[in-house]
Amino acid sequence: MNILLSLLEEQNLRKNLCYRDYKVVKNTIVIIKSNEMYSSSIETKELVDLSQAFKRQTNIEFTVLENGDINIKKVS
């Protein structure tokens, strides 16, 4: 889990518009989508950047929820 948190910190979420904040719940990181209205191209770019940061990691599930939040779950 520490590796996943390190990768997330490297992404410097503060510079993002849509995905700026996260919380950790058990073995899952939830990246919270902003409630502000931004263009879909900005949201998509940030989503792709985040997915690229985690694509080389094994044993994780990267899921975009219906509300737009992102779950990154460590699985065994």
Secondary structure as the mmCIF struct_conf table of DSSP 4:
data_model
#
loop_
_struct_conf.conf_type_id
_struct_conf.id
_struct_conf.beg_label_comp_id
_struct_conf.beg_label_asym_id
_struct_conf.beg_label_seq_id
_struct_conf.end_label_comp_id
_struct_conf.end_label_asym_id
_struct_conf.end_label_seq_id
HELX_RH_AL_P HELX_RH_AL_P1 ASN A 2 GLU A 10
TURN_TY1_P TURN_TY1_P1 GLN A 11 GLN A 11
HELX_RH_3T_P HELX_RH_3T_P1 LEU A 13 LYS A 15
BEND BEND1 LEU A 17 CYS A 18
STRN STRN1 TYR A 19 VAL A 25
TURN_TY1_P TURN_TY1_P2 LYS A 26 ASN A 27
STRN STRN2 THR A 28 LYS A 33
HELX_LH_PP_P HELX_LH_PP_P1 SER A 34 SER A 34
BEND BEND2 ASN A 35 GLU A 36
HELX_RH_AL_P HELX_RH_AL_P2 SER A 40 PHE A 54
TURN_TY1_P TURN_TY1_P3 LYS A 55 ARG A 56
BEND BEND3 THR A 58 ASN A 59
STRN STRN3 ILE A 60 VAL A 64
TURN_TY1_P TURN_TY1_P4 GLU A 66 ASN A 67
BEND BEND4 GLY A 68 GLY A 68
STRN STRN4 ILE A 70 LYS A 74
#
